Amino acid sequence: MQQVAQYDSLNRRREKQSAREQDDRALREGAISPEALSQRNGFFSGIDFSRASVRRPRRIAA
């Protein structure tokens, strides 16, 4: 029987804390700038908007 992975909130909390500590260490050591860290950790950081466009839907004549 195949096992189903379960979400472990405690493990996730530890992972996030470890990532924060690594970010703090990188900032202190000058390995990354605050701006670069902010961009890397931003909500939309993984999306390339350089070729995106916003368009209005066309109205259909009645």
N, C-alpha and C positions, 0 to 999 in steps of 0.2 A: 504494500500500500504506500502511495506517495505521501510524504509529509508536506503539510502546508506551513509556510513560514508565518510567524506571528510577529506583530509589531511590539517591540520592547521599549517602552517609553523611558525607562531608566537607562538602558543602553544608548538610546538616542540622545538623552541629556548629557551623558558622558562624552559622546562623540562631538556634540556641539561645544561643550566646555573645552575639550582638547583643541578644537579648531580655533576657538577664541584665544587660547593661550599661545598657539602657534602664530596667530596674527599679531598679538601683542609683542611676542619675541621678535618677529620680523620687523615690526615698526621700530622697536628699541635699537635693533642692530642696523637699521638703515637699509635692510634688504628690500624694502618696498616703501613707497611714499604713501602718505595718508590718502591722497587722491586715487592712486592706483588700487589701493586696498578697497576703498569705497566703491570704485567702479567694478572690481572683481566680485565683491560681495553684494552688489546691488540686486534688487528684485528682478530687473529686466536685463541683467548683465549678459545672459546667455543668448540674447536675441539680437540679431543684426538688423537694425532699422535703416541702414544706409540706402536700401533699395525699396523701402516701403512707401506707400502712397495712401492718401485718404480720399475716398471718392463718395460723391452723393449718388444715390440711386436715381435713375432717370424716371421721370414721370410719364405715364402713359396717357396719351390724349383720350379724352372721353367722347 
